[in-house]
Amino acid sequence: MAEKKYDGLILKSVGGLFFVETDEKIIECRARGIFRKENIAPCAGDRVVIESEDGETGLITEIKPRKNSIIRPPLANLDYLIFIVSTCQPSPNYLILDKFTAIAHYKGIESIIVLTKNDLKKRPDIEEVYRRTGFTLFVTDYEDESSYMPLYDMLSGKVSAFTGNTGAGKSTLLNHMDSSLVLATGEISKKLGRGRHTTRQVELFKLKNGGYIADTPGFSTFETNKYDIIFKDKLKYCFPEFEEYEGKCRFPDCAHTGEKGCAVTEAVKRGDIPQTRHESYLAMYEEAKQLKEWEVRDRI
């Protein structure tokens, strides 16, 4: 039987096997050994070409160019990184959230922030800060579909990852947006292989509207440098609200950390840039100063 070529999307990988969705069906595949030699690891979200004789099993022969990727958990070609932030229980952490949005910006992934548990505690301060940064922000109320269904509409035809602190309400939000998931709160973790004695696997789930979502580990379970590493000279470009001040500082190589004539620092003093965002930037800059190019391989 002649081999047939298919274009497909990797939904998940388990023990060297890749489950690839094609227009016809999901085909279980292995990858060509050449990828390992080239230090390329196929992962969920990769667009690939496979060859199969029987339509049941196949071989990944080509990984199409990625527009972006994150390291841990391994995911490729993300359109959105969606941060679920609870107003309480657990309380939001500005620094952690700002680290993740900076990395998403660096990787060319659009950040979306979703506030949950607003019935328990209102947090207008969070709304004000992140609306001013230009991020898309949703304030959810599960009694009001109009507060979260526009987000669902945005996911149509896109590949997105949901992340946030454990207990922030990712599963509850997903259940309200798409009944095809039909997962009681907490069960999505079980289905994704989450558990004390279970190997963590990343899987894309298909929504009724044609989008794909990955539920990633909570903020507290891994370091931001597992997503990627940003060196200090690149960091200022990862805060979009700094962009309008670029080139307006006294010194062309201004790092925006308090130098004389810094336009960004002046904007913070005027209240045009939220102080918490600049504080996060300063903390990240101090961390980035400690990074050395030769250390990166070991860190990731």
N, C-alpha and C positions, 0 to 999 in steps of 0.2 A: 504494500500500500504506500502510495506517495505521501511524503510529508506535506502538510498544509501550514501556511504561515498565518498567524493571527496577531493583530494588535491588541494589547490588553493593559490592564491596570492591576498591579500587585495589591491585594487586599490584606494579606498577612503572610508571615513566614514562620515556620515552625521546624526546628531541627534540620535546616538545610532544604526544606521543601517550601515552595512558594505557591500560593493560591492566587491565580491570575484570572481576573474577570475579563472575558471577551464579549463580543456582541452576541455570541451563541450560548455560552455557558462558562462556568468556573472550571479551569483546568489546573490540575496539580502539576507543578513543574520543578525541575532542578535547573541550576544555572551552569552555564559553560565555565570550565575551569579557568579560562582566560581572564575572567573578571577578578578572580583571586590574585592572579599574577599581576594584574594592573592595579591591585589594591582598591577595587571597587566592590562594595557590598550591596546587592539589590535590597531594597526595603519597601515597606508599605508606602504607597503613593507614587512609586516609580511607574512611568509609562514604558512598556517593553514590547519587543517583538518576540514571539515564541514560535516554535515549530512542533507539530504534533502529527503522528500518524493516525491515532485512533480517536482523537478528540477528548480523551480522558486524561492522559498524561502527556507532558511535553518538556521542551528544553528552551530556556530563555537564551536567545542568541544575540539580543541587542537591548541595551538600556538607553532609552532616548535621553537627550540632554535635559538636565534638571534646571528648573529656574531657581530653586533653592533647596536646602535640606537642613535638618537639625540632627544633632549627633545622638543624643540620648533623651528620650526614646527615638530610635531611627525612623524618620519620616521624610518624605520628599514631596516637592511640588505643592506646598501649602499656599492657599490663597488667604486664609484667615487664621489667626491665633486668637482664640476667644477666652478671655480671662473672666472666670466667675469669681466675683468678689462679694462676700457677705458683709453686711453692715455690722453684724455682731455674731458671736458664737460660730466661728472665730472672728475676732476683730481684724479689720484690714491692716496690712503692712505696706505702707507707701514704698519703702525701699525695695522690697522684694518685687512688687508690682512694676516699679520703674525699671528695675533690672531686666525684667522679662520684656517689657515693651521696647526697651532700647535694643535688645537682641533681635526682636522681631523686626524692628525698623532696619537694623543692620543687615538682616537676611532678606529684606525685601518682602516681608510678610505683613499684611495689614492687621493692626491690633484692633480688637473690639472688646470693650469692657461691659460686663453685665453685672449690675448690682442686684443682689438677692436679699431676702429677709427684711425687706423694707417695711413690712407690717409690724416687725418687732422693734425696729429702730430706724429712724430717718437719718441719712447722712448727707445733707446738702453740701457739706464741705467737699466730699469726694466728687459729687456731681460737678461742682464748680471747677475744681482743679482739672479734671480730665476733659471736660467739655472745652476748656480754654486751651488745652494742648492740641485740640483738633482730632482726637480719637473719637470714633463712633462709640456712643455710650447708650445703654438701655437700662432703665430702672423698671424692674419687673414687679408685677402684681398678678398672681396666678388667678385672681378673680376677673382679670381684664385681659382678654386675648390680645388687644391692641398694644399691650406693653411688651410682648415678646414675639408675636407672629411676624412682625416686620423683620426680625432677626432671622427667623426661619426662611422667609422669602429670600433673604440675602444669600443663604447657603445653597440655593438651587444651582446645580451644575458646578459647584465649587468643592474643593477639598479643604477641610477645616479641622483644627484640633482644639479641643476644649481642655482647659487646665484651670487649676485653682486649689485652694486649701481643701484638705479633707473636711467634709461637712459643710462646704460652702453652698452646696445645692446643685451640682452639675447634673446628677441623675434626675432630680425633680424637674429641672428645666427641660431636659431632653424628653422626658415623658410627656410633658405638657405640649411640646412643640410637635411631636410626631408619634402618633399612636402605634405606628408600625414597629417601634422599638418595644412597646408593651413591657417595660421593665419596672418592677417595683423599686422604690428607692433602695439603693445598695446592691441590687442584683446585677447591675451593669458591671460592677467591680468583679463579681463572681464570673460572669460570662467572659470578661476580658482576661481571665486568668490571674486576677489579683488575689493574693492571699499569703499568709505567713509562710507556707511551705510550697508555694506554687511559683514556677518560673513566669516572669512577666513577659507577655507577648503583646505587640502592638497590632491592632486590627482596625481596618476601616469598615464602618457600618454604612450601608446605603440607605438614604432617606427616601421617602415617597416622592419627594420633589426632584430626585436625581442627584442630590448632593451627597457627599461622603463626609463622615465625621470620625475622628479618632479621639477617644477619651484618654488623656495622658495622665501620668502620676501627678499627685498634688504638689504644690509649691514646696512643702516641707520635706519631700522625699528625695530631692536631688538638688545639686548646686546649679546655679545658672550657668557656670562655665561648662556644664555638660551639654548645654544647648549650643554654645559657641563662645569664643573668646574675643573680646574687643580690646584692642590696645588703646592707650591713652590718646594718641593723636587722632584716632578715629571716633572717639566717644562723643565729642560734641556734635557730630553729625547725626547722632542717634536720638537726639532730643529735638523733635521737629519745631518746637516753639523757639528754638535758638536761631533758626534759619534766617529770619528777617533781620537779625542783627549781624549776620556774617559780613565781614568787611567794614564794619562801622566802629570797631575797636581802635584804640590808639596804636596798638602794635599788631602787625599782620599775623603773628604767630600766637596771638592771645589764646590762652587755654580756658578762659572764663572761670578762673578760680579765685579772683580777687585782685587781678592786676590793675594798675592805674589806667583809667580811661577805658575800662572794659564795658562795652555796651550791654552785654548780658547782665552783668552785676548791677548796673544802673537800672535795668528793666526790672530786676528782682526787687530793688529798693522801692521803685515806683509802684510795685504790685502788678506790673504787666506780665511777669512770669511768676507762677506760684512758687513761694519760698520752699515748699516741701519738695518740689521737683528739682530745684537747684541744690538743695541739701542732698538729695539722692545722687545727683550728678557728682558732687564733691566727694561723697563716700565712694562712688564707683571709680572716680579718677584716682583716688588714693590707692585703691586695690589694683587698678590697672598699672600704676607706676611700679608695682612690685613684679609685674610680669616680665619675663625675658623670653625672647624668641625661641631659644633652645629648649626652654622648659615646656613649651606648648604641647609637644607630642606626648609628654608624660602626663600632662594635666587632663588631656582629653582621651 
